Amino acid sequence: MRRPPLRAWACVAALVLGATTGLATEIPPAQRRSGFDDMSRESQAMQRDDTANPGMLGVLEGETLWNEKAGFAGRSCADCHGDARASMRGVAARYPAYSAEQGRPVDLEGRINLCRETRQNALPLPRESREMLALSAYVAHKSRGMAITAGEDPRLEPFRARGEVLYRQRQGQLNLSCAQCHDDNWGKQLAGAIIPQGHPTGYPLYRLEWQSLGSLPRRLRNCMVGVRAEPFAPGSPEVVDLELFLMSRARGLPIETPAVRP
C-alpha cells in the first residue's frame, strides 16, 4: 500500500494539530513509552529477532570497522578501546555528552569523528554515510537494554535547555512544534499512523520507509521538512542540542539499537 505523499501528510497535520493552541504538556515519567509499543506485532517480532532484524547487518559491518586500522596513525578503534562489549557498554546511553575539547556537547557520531581526527589522524566520516551508521550502530548496540542516562552532567544543562526551546518552538509554514505532536497528541492517528511519543531509544535504527539504517538527525530533518521548515545542518549545534533534550526526555527508557520502525 502506497504511503500518502508528503503534501498530504502536511495538510492532515495542519488540520489535526493546528487546533492545539495551548502550551504542550510534558508526558509524566510513568506514562513514557517507546515507539516499539505502537508497532504491529510483525514489526515488533522483526526487531526482537536478530536474525530477522535488518539493522543487525549494519552492526556486523560496524564490528569490522571497529577492528580495522585507519588513518596515518594506523590505529583501529579496538587498539585504543579494546573489546567493545566491555568498553562501550553504557556509552550510547549517555550521549550526547559534554566535550571539553569542543566546550559543548557532541553526539555519538561527533565523538566518533573526533576520535578519527585526533587519535587515528583520519578523515571524518560523512554523517549518514554507510560507515558512520554502521560504526555508531555497533557502538550503540553494546548498550542495548540499558537505561538512557543522557543529560545528567550539570555542564549540559544550558544546552539541554536550548534543545527544549527548539522542541517547543513552532516552526515552518505549518507553524507546528515537535511538542504539539509528541506531547499533546501521542497515541492518536495521523493519516493512518499512530503518533509516537518521539523517544529516540533505538538510533541508528532501521526504518522500513527508508529501507536502510538512519540516524536521529535524519529523522529530525524529515519532521522539519514535513512542517515546511528549513532543516538544521547535520551536526549543527541546534541538532545536537535537540538530540540532547530528546535523550534526556527519554531518560530511564532502555536502548533498543538497532530498533526497527515503520
Secondary structure, DSSP 8 states (H G I E B T S, - for coil): -----HHHHHHHHHHHHTT--S------GGG---GGGGS-HHHHHHHH-TTT-THHHHHHHHHHHHTS-BTTTTB-HHHHH--HHHHTTTTGGG-SEEETTTTEEE-HHHHHHHHHHHTS------TT-HHHHHHHHHHHHTTTTSB--TT-SGGGHHHHHHHHHHHHS-BTTTTB-HHHHHTTSTTSEETTEE-------S-SEEETTTTEEE-HHHHHHHHHHHTT-----TT-HHHHHHHHHHHHHTTTSB--SS-EE-
